[in-house]
Amino acid sequence: MRQVADNVHVLGSRGHNFYVLTDGDQVTVIDAGCKREWPKLVSGLEAAGVRLEQVAGFMITHVHGDHFGLAKEANRRDMRVAVHEADESRALGTYTGRFAVEASELPVLKPRVLWNMLPMVLSGVTSLEFLDHVETFDDGQHLDVPGNPVAVHTPGHTEGHAMFHCPDVGILFTGDGLVTMDLLGPRKGPQMMADLFSLDPEQAVASLDRIVELEADLLLPGHGAPWAGSPAEAVSLARA
């Protein structure tokens, strides 16, 4: 785990990120990594000087295996897990649409793809467990967890994909709605996920309109390095 901003640390692997946001003696986990990363979360919290008992909840940008993997373990421990209401059926395992990219769709023989994806596979990205119950939030909702993030519904990657805006500290957690790493190639900097990863790529691009006017100077994506700059600048680069 490493610090990426005041009171924000990142966990995950070279291919994916999830975040620990501290506020006083309480913690919000933004996204929930892959299924086998619970020990990584516990040790990361300890390194940051906090305990698992101080976690107030897991706020999930969207329900895919690299962002929701620890949710079942959190459920077992009666910890809060929340998703946008449009991703509720995904979280509960009742969804009947195209859930995520299939392994057969990936160019797995490309060295770059193997390099980026293998850590996620080893961390259990393909063995997602669904929940018995989950909390939901709506667009624009101020979430009552440490850091006071505001949910911004940005559908396209999934129906309920959301970003989390922390206006008091100028941070936007972008999930997979805007990333800085191409999982299929060498490209860096603000960009969209490759089309095959998203349910509706055109809608995902259109959703960027919803963050252009947000005030932030640091974007923290689900894949790739932090990006220092405004959402408007990042959107301009991603669309280019």
C-alpha positions in Angstrom: 0.0 0.0 0.0 1.2 3.5 -0.8 -0.1 7.0 -0.1 -1.4 8.9 -3.1 -2.9 11.9 -1.3 -3.4 13.2 2.2 -5.4 10.5 4.0 -5.7 8.4 0.8 -3.8 5.1 0.2 -4.0 2.8 -2.7 -4.0 -1.0 -2.7 -4.3 -3.6 -5.6 -1.7 -4.6 -8.2 0.0 -3.1 -11.2 -3.2 -3.8 -13.1 -5.9 -2.5 -10.7 -6.5 -0.2 -7.8 -8.8 0.2 -4.8 -8.4 2.9 -2.1 -8.5 3.5 1.6 -9.8 6.9 2.6 -9.3 8.0 6.2 -11.1 10.7 8.0 -10.2 11.1 11.6 -10.3 7.6 13.2 -12.7 6.2 10.6 -12.1 4.7 7.1 -14.0 4.3 3.8 -12.8 1.7 1.4 -13.4 2.9 -2.2 -14.0 -0.3 -4.3 -13.2 -3.8 -3.0 -10.4 -5.3 -5.1 -10.3 -9.0 -6.0 -11.6 -11.9 -4.0 -8.2 -13.0 -2.5 -7.0 -9.6 -1.4 -8.5 -9.5 2.1 -5.1 -10.1 3.8 -3.7 -7.3 1.6 -6.5 -5.0 2.9 -5.9 -5.9 6.5 -2.1 -5.5 6.3 -2.5 -2.2 4.4 -4.8 -0.8 7.0 -2.3 -1.7 9.7 0.4 0.0 7.7 -1.7 3.1 7.6 -2.2 2.9 11.4 -5.8 1.9 11.4 -7.7 -1.3 12.2 -10.4 -3.2 10.3 -12.9 -2.3 12.9 -12.5 1.4 11.9 -13.8 0.7 8.4 -17.2 2.4 8.1 -18.0 0.8 4.7 -17.1 -0.2 1.2 -18.3 2.2 -1.5 -18.3 0.4 -4.9 -17.9 2.2 -8.2 -19.3 -0.8 -10.1 -19.8 -4.6 -9.8 -17.0 -6.3 -11.6 -14.6 -8.8 -10.1 -11.7 -6.4 -9.7 -13.8 -3.8 -7.8 -16.2 -6.0 -5.8 -14.2 -9.0 -4.9 -14.0 -8.4 -1.2 -17.6 -7.5 -0.8 -18.7 -11.0 0.2 -16.2 -11.2 3.0 -17.3 -7.7 4.1 -20.9 -9.0 4.0 -20.0 -12.0 6.2 -18.6 -9.5 8.8 -21.7 -7.3 8.7 -19.8 -4.5 7.2 -21.5 -2.0 4.9 -21.3 -2.5 1.2 -23.0 0.0 -1.1 -23.5 0.2 -4.9 -25.5 2.4 -7.2 -29.1 1.2 -7.4 -28.7 0.3 -11.1 -25.9 -2.3 -10.2 -27.9 -3.9 -7.3 -28.9 -6.9 -9.4 -25.3 -7.5 -10.3 -24.3 -7.4 -6.7 -27.0 -9.9 -5.7 -26.3 -12.3 -8.6 -29.8 -11.8 -10.2 -28.5 -9.9 -13.3 -29.2 -11.5 -16.6 -27.3 -9.2 -19.1 -23.7 -9.2 -20.3 -21.9 -9.2 -17.0 -18.3 -8.6 -18.0 -15.7 -9.4 -20.6 -15.1 -13.1 -21.2 -11.6 -14.5 -21.1 -12.1 -15.7 -24.7 -12.5 -12.1 -25.8 -9.1 -11.0 -24.5 -6.0 -11.1 -26.6 -4.3 -13.1 -23.9 -1.2 -14.0 -26.0 -0.1 -10.4 -26.1 2.7 -9.9 -23.5 1.2 -6.6 -22.3 -2.2 -8.1 -21.6 -0.6 -11.0 -19.6 1.6 -8.6 -17.7 -1.4 -6.4 -16.7 -4.0 -9.1 -16.2 -2.1 -11.9 -14.5 -1.9 -10.3 -11.0 -5.7 -9.8 -11.1 -6.2 -13.4 -12.1 -4.0 -14.6 -9.3 -5.9 -12.4 -6.9 -9.2 -14.1 -7.8 -10.8 -11.7 -10.3 -12.6 -14.6 -12.0 -14.2 -16.0 -8.9 -16.6 -13.3 -7.8 -19.1 -14.1 -5.0 -22.5 -12.4 -4.9 -24.1 -10.9 -1.8 -27.2 -11.8 0.2 -27.9 -8.1 0.7 -26.4 -4.8 -0.3 -27.1 -1.1 0.3 -27.8 1.2 -2.6 -27.2 4.9 -3.4 -28.5 7.2 -6.1 -27.0 9.9 -8.3 -25.9 13.0 -6.3 -26.3 11.3 -3.0 -23.9 12.5 -0.2 -22.8 9.2 1.3 -22.7 9.1 5.1 -19.2 7.6 5.3 -15.8 9.1 6.1 -14.7 11.6 3.5 -18.3 12.5 2.6 -18.1 11.4 -1.0 -20.8 12.4 -3.4 -22.0 9.7 -5.9 -21.9 10.7 -9.5 -23.8 8.2 -11.8 -21.7 7.6 -14.9 -23.2 4.6 -16.7 -21.8 2.9 -19.7 -19.1 0.6 -18.2 -22.0 -0.9 -16.3 -25.5 0.3 -15.8 -24.7 1.6 -12.3 -21.2 2.7 -12.7 -20.5 5.7 -10.4 -17.6 7.9 -9.5 -17.1 9.4 -6.0 -16.4 13.1 -5.7 -14.8 14.5 -2.5 -15.1 18.2 -3.1 -13.6 19.2 0.3 -10.3 17.7 -0.7 -10.5 18.0 -4.5 -10.4 14.3 -5.3 -12.5 12.3 -7.8 -12.4 8.5 -7.7 -13.2 7.6 -11.3 -13.5 3.8 -11.1 -13.4 2.5 -14.7 -15.3 5.4 -16.1 -12.0 7.2 -16.8 -8.7 5.5 -16.4 -5.0 6.2 -16.9 -3.8 2.8 -18.1 -4.6 0.7 -21.1 -5.0 -2.9 -20.0 -4.4 -4.1 -23.6 -1.5 -1.9 -24.6 1.1 0.6 -23.5 -1.0 3.8 -23.5 -0.9 6.0 -20.4 -2.8 9.1 -19.3 -6.5 9.9 -19.1 -8.5 7.5 -21.4 -11.5 5.3 -21.7 -11.4 1.6 -21.1 -11.1 -0.5 -24.3 -14.6 -1.0 -25.7 -14.7 -4.7 -25.0 -14.6 -4.1 -21.3 -17.7 -1.9 -21.2 -21.4 -2.7 -21.6 -22.1 0.4 -23.6 -18.9 2.3 -24.7 -20.8 5.2 -26.3 -22.8 5.8 -23.2 -19.6 5.6 -21.1 -18.1 8.4 -23.3 -21.3 10.5 -23.0 -21.2 10.1 -19.2 -18.0 12.1 -19.1 -20.2 15.2 -19.5 -21.3 14.6 -15.9 -17.8 15.2 -14.5 -16.5 18.1 -16.6 -17.6 20.8 -14.2 -16.7 19.0 -11.0 -14.0 20.8 -8.9 -11.1 18.5 -8.3 -7.4 18.5 -8.9 -6.6 14.8 -8.4 -8.2 11.9 -10.2 -7.8 8.4 -8.8 -8.7 5.7 -11.3 -9.5 2.0 -11.0 -6.6 1.3 -13.4 -3.5 3.3 -13.7 -1.6 6.0 -11.8 -3.2 9.0 -10.1 -3.6 12.0 -12.5 -3.1 15.6 -11.3 -5.4 17.9 -13.1 -9.0 18.9 -13.4 -11.8 16.5 -14.6 -12.3 18.8 -17.6 -8.7 18.5 -18.7 -8.8 14.7 -18.2 -12.1 14.4 -20.2 -10.6 16.5 -23.0 -7.6 14.1 -23.2 -9.7 11.0 -23.0 -12.0 12.1 -25.8 -9.0 13.1 -28.0 
